[in-house]
Amino acid sequence: MQNDFTVGEMDPKLLSRNDLKQYGSGLATALNVVVQPQGGVKRRDGSRYLYSLPASAANGVRLVSFEFSTADSYMLSFVDQRMYVFKDEALITNINGTGNDYLSVSSITSSIIGEMNWAQSADTLIVVHEDLAPTKIVRGASDSAWTASTIAFDYTPLYAFSTSTSNPAATLTPSGTTGNVTLTAGSAVFSASDEGQYINCTSTFGRARIVEYVSSTVVKAVTEVPFFDTTAIAANDWELESGYEDVWSVSRGYPRSVTFHEGRLYFGGSKNRPSTVWGSRVADYFNFDPGEALDDAGVEATLDTGTFNAINDIFSGRNLQVFTAGGEFYVPQALDEPITPSKLIVKQQTANGSKAGIRVTNVDGGTLFIQRQGKALAEFIYTDTQNAYTAAKISLLSSHLLKTPIDMTVRRSTSTDEGDRLLIVNGDDGSIACYTLLRSQNVVAPTEWVTAGEYKAVGVDIDTAYCVVKRTINGSDVYMVEYFDSDTLLDSALAGGAAASVNVTHLQAATASIIRDGVIEPDQTVPGSPYTVTFASAATSSYQVGLNFTVSVVTLPVEPKLPSGGLTGFKKRIFEVNAQLLDTQSLTIGGREIPFRRFGENNLDSAVPLYTGLKTLHAILGYSYTGQITIGQNVPLKMNLLGIDYKVSVGQ
C-alpha cells in the first residue's frame, strides 16, 4: 500500500534507495499533477489565455506583482521598453489615455529584464539593474494611470574611486570643533566641485566632509574627526582630499538589488561596488546622506570576506538578509533594536552563493533561493538551537527537476486543501518544477509541469499565478500571458457559458480540445479567419477550448519488506490495483481506461459524474524487474488520486 505521495517525484539516482523512509511516499514520475498536503495527487490547474505579447518578448520577459491596496492588485509584464498591466485576470487598456495597451518604459530594455530587481512600497515600484538608473513606476488615480521616471536622489553616497591631495596656500579657520562647522580660508582656494570632498588636518586632529560650497573662501562641512580647536590652521598643516564622486552614475554603474526594511530603502551592490550595502535615511527613501551618523542617518557597509561577494538580492525578513554570489549574510539586531550607522554589521552565515536574476522568496519564515550554479534549491532559515542562520538544500531528493532555473515565485495556500506552491521555471526545456511546501507537516513534494510550449516567466498576484508561455502557433513563436485556474482543465484555454461556437484566434492551426457542458467533444484544428470552433452541440452552461496536457503518475520500483530479504533481482507482476479516488472523472492504470459509469438511461451526451471511492483493476498481465504502476488520463477531466493498494506476484 502507498498511502500518500508527499515526497513527490524523486531523483532517478535514488531508485535503489528503498532504505530511505521517504521512499514509501515517493514517485518515479509526477507529471502535470500537484501534491496535496493530505497526501494525494491531483491534475494540475489548467491555464486561461489572456494576451499575446509582442515578438520582443523573445529577448526577455518578466512578471512583477504590484499590490496597491486590498482591492487593487496587479500583475505587471515587462518586455523590451514596455510594461503591460493586468488586473483581475484581464488586460488594462488605453494606458494614460494614449490608446496603447502598455506603458512605454524606454530605459527598461531586453538587456535589463533578465537580471532586473525590484521593490514596492505603497503606489511606487522601484526597479534597479547595474546598467539602469534606478527607476520608479507609480500607479496614479486609476487602473490605467501609470508613470515611469528616473529617481532624483536628494543625496547620493560618495566614494573615492581615485583620490588626490593638495595643500592650498591659505590658512583655514573652523567655526567649531565638532558637528556642522563653517570653514573659512585665508584666500580663494575653494570651488563648487569641492562639495563631497574632505579636509584633513595633517599636524593636529580634524577631518571634515564638505557639504556645501558658499564661496571661494567659505564652505560648510560635517566633522568626522573633531578639530583640536577653532584657531586658524596654517597653510601647510591642512590638505584638500579630492576624488570623491557619486557612487552611482553612468560611468560607475547603478545598484543591483533593492528592498525596503524598517523605514529605510536599501540598495545592495552596484556595478563598481558590488559588495556594498547602502541604506537611506529613515522615512526619507531617496536621501542617503550619512550626515553626522545619527541614528536616522544614511547607512553603509561593505562585505569584506575572503570570497567575491557580488550582491544578487537583498531581502527584508526576520533580519535584513543579503544574498551574494559567494554566500548568505544578515544584519544582526540585538533585542530587535533598529539598524543605525553605528550598529550596521553584516555577518556571513553560509557559503552557498545565489544565482543572479532569480529573486529570493519567503515561505513560512524561511527564505528560499537558487544556488549559484542553478542545481539546488536551498532555504536560509534562522534556528534557535544554533542561534544562527543555516541553509538546507530542500531539493536534495529532486535536484533532477532543476534544469537551469530562470525564474521563481511562490503562490501561498488559501485553504487547508493545498500547500504553498513554489514555481520554478527551467531555462533548458521550459518546464516548471512545482514544489508543494507545508512546513508543519514536513511536506516538500516536487512535481513537474509541462505544456505545449515553454514556460518563460511566472508571477503571483495575491492568489493568482500568472505565466508567460512560448508557443509555436501556425509556424511562428508567440509569447502568451496566461493564468492558472483551478476550474480549468486545459492550457491556453478560453472558457465561457452558453454558446454554440467560439473564436480561438490565438490558437490558429493548433489542435484544440473541447469540453462542452462537462462532455469531451472530438478535438478540432482551429481554422483560419475568423478562427471559429463550432461545438457538436451548443453549450448550455459551460465550455472550455484549449490545449490538452499529459498527466502521468508512476510509482517507484516495488520492494516488499519480506523476512527472506530483498526482491530487487526478482521479476514481479502487479496483478491487482485498488485506487482510492476523490471527485474523479477519468483515470487510466497501466494504460487501461477505468470505467466510471455503466450503460443506462441519460448517459449519452452528459457529463461524467464525480466519483469518490475505490476503483479496482484486475487481470493485469506482464512481469518486470521493477513492478511499477503507471496512472494517467486519456481525456482532460478531473483526477484526484488519494492512494493505492496493490497486489504483487514475485517469481524467478
N, C-alpha and C positions, 0 to 999 in steps of 0.2 A: 504494500500500500504506500502511495505517496500522498500524504495529507495536505501538503502545501507546496508552493513554488516560490517561497520568499527569498531564495538566493538568486533567482533569475538565471540568466544564461551564464554558464561557467566557461572559462578559458579552456580550449581543447587540450592545453598542456596539463590539465587536471583530470583527464579522463581515467587515469589509473588510481586517482587518489580517493578510492572509496572508503578510506580510513577517516577522512575528514567528516566532521559532524554536519557540515554544510552540504555534503554530497546528497544526502537524503531529501533535500529540499531544492536541489538544483536542476537545471535543464541543459541539454546539449544545444538546443536551439530555442530561442524565444523571439520569433519574428512577427512584427506588427501586432504585438499584444502589450498589455500593461499589467503589472502585478498589483494586486490589491493588498492592502495591509492585513486583511483577514487570511490571505494565503492563496487565493485563486488567481487565475489569469483570464483576462477578457480581451476581446477585439479592441484594438486601439481606436481612438476617436478618428473619424474622417475629417477632411478639411473642406471648407467652403471657399469658393473663389471670390475675390474682391476686386482686383485691379491688376493690369499688366503694366509693369514699369518700362521706361524707355530702354533701348538697347545698351545704353551706357552702364546699366546695372551689371553688365558682364565684367566690368572693370572694378567692381566693388559695390557692396550694398550693406547697409547696417540698419537694424531696427532698434529704436530707443523709446522706452516708455516715458510718459510725461503725465504726472498726476497733479492737476491744478487744484482740485477740491474733491470732496466726497461725491459730487455729482458730475464733475468734468474731469475725465482722464482720456489720454490719447496715446496712440502709437505713431511715432514719427519714423518715416522711412527715408534714409539718406542715400542718394545716388549722386553721381558727379554733378556738383553745383546746384542740386535741387533737394528740397525736403518736401515729402508728401505727408499729409496729416490724415489719420484715421481715427474715428470716434464711434463707439457703439457698433463696431464691425461694418463701418461704411466710410467711404472717402469723403473728406471735406473738400468742396469745390469752390471756385471763384475766390481764391485767397486774396484778401485785401482789395476785393472788388476789381481785380485785374482781368478776370476771365480765365486765369490759369488755375490748374488743379494742383499747383505746387508753389512753394516759396523759393525764390531764387536766392541761393547762398553761394556766390561765386568763389568764395575762398575755400570752401569745403569740396575739394576735388577728389577724384578717384584715388590719387596717391595718398590722400589723408585718411580716407574712410577705413582702411584695413586696420589701422592702429590708433584710431581716434579714441579719446577718453572723455568722459562727461560726468557732470553732477548737476542736480536740480535743487532749487530752493524756491518755494512759492511759484511765481509766474516766470521764473528765469531758468533756462538751461544753459550751462556753461560748457563749451566744447573746447578741448585742447588737443594739441599734437605738437611735436617738437618743431615742425615746419609751418605751424599755423599760429598767427597772433591770436591769443585767447578770444573766443567769440561768444557773445551772449545771444541767445534766441529767446525772445519774450513773447508770451501769449498776451494778446490785447483784450479788448472788451467783449469779443465774441469768438466763436469757434473758428472763424475764418480770418481773424486778425492776428497776424504774426509778423515780427520784425527780427532781423538779424543784423548785428553790428559788432565791430571790434571793440573790446573793452578798453576804456580810457582809465588807466590806473591813476589814483591820486598820488601814489608813491610807489616806485619800482625799486626793489632791492638792488644794491650796488655790489660789484665785485671787481677786484683788481686783476684783470686778465694779464696785464703787464703794468709794472709800476716804474716810476722815475721820481727822483727827488731834486729839489732845487733850494738854494739858500738866498731868498730875496734880500737885497741890500737895504733893509729898513728894520727899525725896531718894531716890536709887537706888544701891545698892551691889552690884557684881558680885563673885562669888566667884573669878572668874578672868578672863583676857583672851581666851582662845580656847577652842574646843571646847564641851563641855557645861558650862554655868555655872548657878549659882543667883543670882537677882536678888532682893534684899531691899529693900522700900520702907520709908520712914520712917513711913508711916501707911497706913491701909487704903484702897488705891486699886485693887486687882485684883478681878476676878470670874471665875467659871468660863467665861464667854463669851469671855474673852481668849485661850483656847487657840487657837493658829494665827495670832494677830496678832503684830505686830512692835514692838520697842523700838528707837528711834533716838536716838542722841546728837547733839544739834544744835550743840554747841560743840566737841566733840572727836570722835575716831573711835569707832565702835561701832554695830553693828546686830545684833540677835538676834531669833530667832523663838521665841515662847513655845510650849513643847511640853507643859507640864503645870502646871495650877493646883494649888498646895499650900494657900494660904490667902490672905486678903485682903491680906497684906503680902509673900507669898513665892510666886514662880513659878520653874519651871525652863525653861531656854532653850538653844538651839543658836546659836552665833555665826556670822554670815555675814561680818561685818566685825569684826576684833578690837577689843576695848576698849583704850583708851590705857593704863589701869592699873586697879587694884582699889580706888581711893579712891572715896568717895561722890560721886555726880554730883548737882549742885544741882538743885532743883526746876524751875528754868526752863531747864535745859540738856538735858532729855530729853523725848521725846514718845511717846505710845502711838498707833501707827498701826493703825486698825481698818478693817473692811470685807472682810477675807478670809473666804471661805466655801468649802465643798466645791464642787469644780469640776463634780461630777456630782450632780444632785439632781432632784427632781420639777420644781422651778421652773427649773433651769438646763439640764435635759436630760442625756442619757447618751451613752456612747461609740457611734460609728457603725461601727467596724470593729475587728477583733481578730486577733491571731496570737501564736504562741509563737516565740521566736527566741533561741537561745543562752542558755537558762536563765532568760529573763525572759518575762513576759506583757506584751504591748504592746497598747495601745489607740490607735486612730487617729481623731482628730476627735471632737467632741461637738456637741450641738445649739447651744450658745452659744460653743463654742471649736472651730469646725470645722476649723481648720488646725494643731492641736497634736497632737503625739505624746507619749504617756506610756509609760514602761517601769517594771515593778515591780522590787523588789529581787531579786537573783539567788537563785533557788530558793525564793523566798517570794512566790508569784504574786499574792496578794491584799493585798500591802503595798507601797504606792507612796511610802513615806516617803523624802524626799531626804536626811534625816539631815544628816551633815556632808560630803556629797558625796564620800564614799569610793567606791572602785571598784565595790563591790557595792550601792551605794545606789540608790534610785529615780532615774530619769532623765526629762527633759522637754525638748522643743524645739518651736518654732513655725516654720512655713513662711512666712517673710516674703518675698514677691516682689511684683511689680507686678500680679499677677493674683489672682483669687479661687481659693483652693486648698482647697475643702472636700474632706476626705479621704473617698474612697469605698471604698477597700480598702487593706489592708496585708499584705505577703506576705514570708515568710521564704524567701529563695533564696540565691544566692551572697552577697548582702548583704541587709540589711533594705530592702525596696522599698516605696515609698509611692505610691499611685495616687490622684490628685485630679481634681477637675473641670477644673482648669486645666493639669495637666502631670504628669510622671512624675519621681519623686525616688528617691534612695537614700542610705543612710548609709555613707560610706567607712570602711573598716577597714584601716589600714596594716599590712602584713605579717601579716594575719589576727589582729590584736590584737582583744580583746573591746571591746564598746561600754561606755564608762564615762561618768559625768556630765561629765567634763572633755573628752571626745572625741566627744560626740554632736553631729555636724554633719550636717544634711540638705541635700543638694545636688540641684538640679534638673538633669535631663539632656535631657528632651524636653518639648514643649508641645502634646501632642495632647489630653489630657484623657480620662478614662474614664467610662463610663456607670454610674450608680448602680444598685445592685441586681443586677448581674451579676458574680459572683466571678471574679477573675483565676485563671488556671491555668497550670501549668508543663509544657512539653513539651521534652525534650532540652536543658534549660538555658535556654530562652527562656520568658519569661512572657507569655502571650497575654491580651489584653484587648480589649474592645469600645470603640471610640472614643466620645466623649461623645455625639455625635449619633446613634449607633447605625447608621452607614452604612459602617463599616470595621472590619476585624479587624486588629489590629497586634500585633507581637511586640517586647517590651522585652528586649534581649539585650546582654550585655557583649562588646565587641570589643577584642582585644588590640592591634590596629593603631592604634586611636584612643584606647585606654586610657580608654574611657568606654562608657556605655550608649547604644544607638541604638534607634529604634522604627520598624521597617519594616512597611509595610502589606502583609500577605500575602494580603489579599483583593482586590488590585489588579485581577486578571483575572476576579473573580467577585463583585463587590460587589452585583450584582443579586439574589443569593441571601440577602442580609441585609435582612430586612423587619421593622424594629423589634424587634430581639432582646430577649428577656426572661429567658433562662436559658442557661447554657453549662457543659459538663463535658467531660472527656476520658476515653476508655477506652484505656488503654495496651496496646500489642500484646503478645500472649503467644506469638507464633511468627513465623517469617520469612515466613509466608504472609499476613500482614496488617501494616498500619502502625498508628500511633496514630490513633484516630478522635476528632476534635473534633466534638462535637454541639452545635449552636446552635439553640435554639428561637425561632421567629419569632412575634411577637405579632400581626402583621397577618393571617396566614392559617393559623397553627397548623402550618406546615411545619417541618422540621428541615433545616438546612444542615449536611451531614456532610463534614468535611474529613479526607481521609486524608493523614497527615503522616509523612514519613520524611526527616529532615534529611540523613542521609548520602548519599542519592540525589537530593536536591533535589526531592522529591516533595511537591507541595501540590495535592491533587486534590479539588475540591469536587463534591459531588453533592447532589441534593435528595430528601428523603424526605417523602412524604405518606401519609395513611391516611384511612380513612372516619371522619373526625372532625378534631379539632385537638389537636396536642401542646401541653401546658401546662407541663410540667416534665421535666427529665432529671436523672439522678444515676447514679454508678457505684460499685458495691460491689466493689472489687478488679478483677474482670474481667467482672462482670455489669452491663450497662447497664439501668437501670430508667427508666420513663417514666410520666407521668400523661397520659391522653388523655381529652378531652371527646368523647363520642359521643352521638348522638341515638338513643335506644332506645325504641321504642314511643311516640314523640311527646314524650319527656322527655329532658333532658340528664343524662347520667350521667358521672361522673368516675372512670375506671378506672385502677388501678395495674397495669401490665404490665411484662414484662421481655423484652428482645430475646434470641433464642436461635438459634444457627446451624443447628440441626436443624429449625427450624420455618419453614414456607413461607407461613403465613397470619398475619394480625393478630388480636389478642384471641382467640387460639386456645386450645382445650382439646385436650390430647393424651394418649394412653394406649396400652395394648397391646391384647390380645384383648377384643373387646366387640361386641355386636350393636346397641347404641344408647348414647346419652349425653344427659344433661340439660344443656342450654345456657341456663341461666336468665338469664345476663347479656346475651343477645342476642335477647330476645323480639321477635318480629315482624321481625327482620332477615333478610336473605338470606345464608345461610351456605354457604360452600364446604366440600367434604368430600374428604379424601384418605384412602382406606382401603387399607392394605397397599400403598401407593405408587400406587394406582389412583385416577384422578379420577372421583368419582361426580357425578351431577347435583346442582346447587345445590338447597337446600331452605329454605323460610321457616320459621323457628323458631316453633312453635306456642305457644299459651298453656299454662298449668299442666297437666302437670308439665314443659313445655318440652323434650319428648323428641324428639331427632332419631334416627330409626331408619335404619340403613345398608341399602343394597340387598342387600348380602351381609355377613354377620358378619365383622368384622376378626379375623384370626388372629394378627397380630403387632403392628400399629400402626394408629393413626388420628389424624387432625387435623381439627378442625372450627373454622372461624373465618371471617374476612373476607378476601377476596382484595384485592390491590392491583395497580395498573398498573405495568408495567415498560416503560421506553422509553429507547432509546439512539439519538440522532440525530447524524449526523456533521456537521461544518462544511461550508459550500459548497466543492465541489471546485475546486481551482485548480492544474492540472498545470503544472509548470515546463517550458515549451516554448521553443525558441530563437526562435520567431516572436513571443513575448510573451504577455501575459495573455489569459485567455479569459472574463473576467467578463461581457462583453456577449453571449456566445455561448450558445445553447441546448445542453444536454447531456443525454445519456441514459446512465444506468448500466445496462448490459445484462448484466452478469455480476458476481456477488458470491461470493467464497470466504471463508467464516467459519471461523477456527481456534478450535476449542472444546475445553474440558476438563470432563469429568464433567457433561455437559449432557443434559437430557431433553426440553427443549421450546424452540423458537425460531421466531420469525417474521421475515421480511425483507420490508420493504415491504408488510406486512400479510398476506403469504402464508406459510402454515404449512409448515415444513420437516419432511419425514418422517424419523423416527428408527428405524423398523423396517419390515420388509416383512411381507406376509401370509404365514402359515405356521402350523405347529403351536404350541400353547401361547401364543398371542398374546393371545387374549381373556381379560379379567379378570386380567391380570398387569401388573406394574409395567413402565414403560418403562425399559430398561436404560440405565445411564450411558454416554454416548458421548464419546470423545476422538478428535479428528481434524478433518478438513476437511469442511465441508458447503458445497455449491455450489448456487446458484440461477441458472438460465439464463433466457433469453427474457423479460427484464424490459422492459416497454413504457413509453412516456411520456417526453417531453422536458420539461426545466425549465431555468431560468437558474442554479439553484444546484447541481443534481446531488447532492442529499443522500440519504443512506441511513438508513432507519428500521428499527431492530431492536428486537423486543419479544417478548412471550409472550401466548398466548391462554389458557393454563392455568397454575396455580400449581405448577410443577415447577422443578427445579434448572436454573440457567443460569450459565455461566461463559464469557464471550467474551474470547479472548486477543488477537485482532487480525483485521483484514480486508484482503483483496486484492480489488480490483475493476477492471473494465474500463469505460472511458468512450468514448462516441461523441460527437463535437462537430460541430455544423453551424450554418449561419446560417439 
